[in-house]
Amino acid sequence: FAPVSTATATDVTATHGATIADTLQTMPGIAGSTFAPGANRPIVRGLDNNRVHVQESGIGTGDVSDLSEDHAVPVDPCAVTRVDVIHGPAALRFTNKAAGGVVDADTDRVPASVPAGGVSGEMRGGVSSVDGGHDACFKARAGAQGFVAQASGFDRHAGDYRIPGGTQANSAVDSHGFSVGGSLVWSSGYAGVSFSRLTSLYGIPGIESAEERKRIDLGQDRVVAKGEWRVRDFGIEAIRASFGFTDYAHDEILFDAAGGADVVGSRFANKEREGRAEIDHARLATPLGVLSGTAGIQVSSRDLSGVSFEGDNLLEPGTTRKTAGFLIEELQVTRSLRLLGALRVQNDAVTGSTYADITAPAQPLVAYDRSFGTVSGSLGLLYDLPLGVTARLTAMHSERAPEAQELFSKGAHEATGTFEIGNPGIGIEKAATIEGGFKRDTGAFRFAATAYYTRYSGFIYRRLTGN
């Protein structure tokens, strides 16, 4: 289940920028929202926010970047060893938001092996002339007798970048972070845990934003535990489990000219827990070919709020709980032909509150409790052609439940200059996709070409109301 696009550590180093989207947007079919130098979310096949799932080492990033383009993804390129962009059946392993795909930034903060010679380390640094920027980071790992410890850290600063005739005001970025972790490693597996913290302060460019000095000050703490046991017996190839907890919050800061001091206009907070367990079954000989695959479950809980200190809250505190089961299988029919299949069944329970009529004054909040059941599936065919070229044909049906902000938003969003009104009555968004392509990823000459077509039913989007 090879990802469509992969950025290695070398690619990350060569593409200077403060976000993972800076690394990816040189690839075909991938762009960045480029709302601000400190907030640049990946856009995959023209899709963003709730249709592109961004995760770190297999666990969701736990941020609020899917609410608005000015919200950052708290993953710094200095911490990343590779980035995979995944489409097709393999995307259903992680999410039902498969129309856009999955962006997985691997930070390798839970060690899975002992470094060669017992110790390894790396230091990187960079400067940029356009904004007087500089960054530095380090990674260190040491292990002996089955125990491995790792530590990493980074520091990044960039001033307002230059434009013709001067500088773009309010475009500076300051971010810092560190992580520590450790694992027990044995011949058939590993188990470990890591803790990381990231902080970032960045400006929102624009005429009005610069006048009010709009900035976002964010912080995130993250704990991840992972493990794998390569059983290779009893019909089981391997068992994997992982758990992540993130505590994220950011303040949207304005400069109050009358008071002569910064004030917090709004605060977004998100606490998220996610766990998953997977079993790879042993390869099975069938009349049609050799079958291999993975079955798993995934559960998550998200407590989200967008509190305003100047008027009505954009998003009242609410909770989203997701439970999913998935199955991914590959059938090796011949040496050249493989068939892929994936199925994901998921339930989303979303609770929150909003106004029954956003235009009516002085009314109480109405509580809602929505539940959505979705079924997504995909079939694919891979055929190995001469000269190392692989042909691919994939069909997918994906279903996505609306997120809390699409259901319950009810206030002004200062940084983007919008007033957002949710619709608690909307239903499931469905997408049917077919795509084909050719790829050669070995040898001196490499290429990838893909054509796709997607048709939506119940597409969820921001519509101007005229109010």
Stockholm file with secondary structure:
# STOCKHOLM 1.0

chainA/1-467         FAPVSTATATDVTATHGATIADTLQTMPGIAGSTFAPGANRPIVRGLDNNRVHVQESGIGTGDVSDLSEDHAVPVDPCAVTRVDVIHGPAALRFTNKAAGGVVDADTDRVPASVPAGGVSGEMRGGVSSVDGGHDACFKARAGAQGFVAQASGFDRHAGDYRIPGGTQANSAVDSHGFSVGGSLVWSSGYAGVSFSRLTSLYGIPGIESAEERKRIDLGQDRVVAKGEWRVRDFGIEAIRASFGFTDYAHDEILFDAAGGADVVGSRFANKEREGRAEIDHARLATPLGVLSGTAGIQVSSRDLSGVSFEGDNLLEPGTTRKTAGFLIEELQVTRSLRLLGALRVQNDAVTGSTYADITAPAQPLVAYDRSFGTVSGSLGLLYDLPLGVTARLTAMHSERAPEAQELFSKGAHEATGTFEIGNPGIGIEKAATIEGGFKRDTGAFRFAATAYYTRYSGFIYRRLTGN
#=GR chainA/1-467 SS CCCSEEEEHHHHHHSCCSSHHHHHTTSTTEEECCSBTTBCCEEETTBCGGGEEEEETTEECCSSTTTCTTSCCCCCGGGCSEEEEECGGGGGGTCSCTTTEEEEEECCCSCCSCCGGGEEEEEEEEEETTTTEEEEEEEEEEEETTEEEEEEEEEEEECCCEETTEECTTCCEEEEEEEEEEEEEETTEEEEEEEEEEEEEEECCSHHHHHHTCEEEEEEEEEEEEEEECCCBTTEEEEEEEEEEEEEEEEEEEEETTTTEEEEEEEEEEEEEEEEEEEEEEEEEETTEEEEEEEEEEEEEEEEEEEESSSSCSEEEEEEEEEEEEEEEEEECSSSEEEEEEEEEEEEEEEEEECSCTTSSSCCCEEEEEEEEEEEEEEEEEEECGGGCEEEEEEEEEEECCCHHHHHCEEEETTTTEEEECCTTCCCEEEEEEEEEEEECSSSSCEEEEEEEEEEESCCCCCCCCC
#=GC SS_cons         CCCSEEEEHHHHHHSCCSSHHHHHTTSTTEEECCSBTTBCCEEETTBCGGGEEEEETTEECCSSTTTCTTSCCCCCGGGCSEEEEECGGGGGGTCSCTTTEEEEEECCCSCCSCCGGGEEEEEEEEEETTTTEEEEEEEEEEEETTEEEEEEEEEEEECCCEETTEECTTCCEEEEEEEEEEEEEETTEEEEEEEEEEEEEEECCSHHHHHHTCEEEEEEEEEEEEEEECCCBTTEEEEEEEEEEEEEEEEEEEEETTTTEEEEEEEEEEEEEEEEEEEEEEEEEETTEEEEEEEEEEEEEEEEEEEESSSSCSEEEEEEEEEEEEEEEEEECSSSEEEEEEEEEEEEEEEEEECSCTTSSSCCCEEEEEEEEEEEEEEEEEEECGGGCEEEEEEEEEEECCCHHHHHCEEEETTTTEEEECCTTCCCEEEEEEEEEEEECSSSSCEEEEEEEEEEESCCCCCCCCC
//
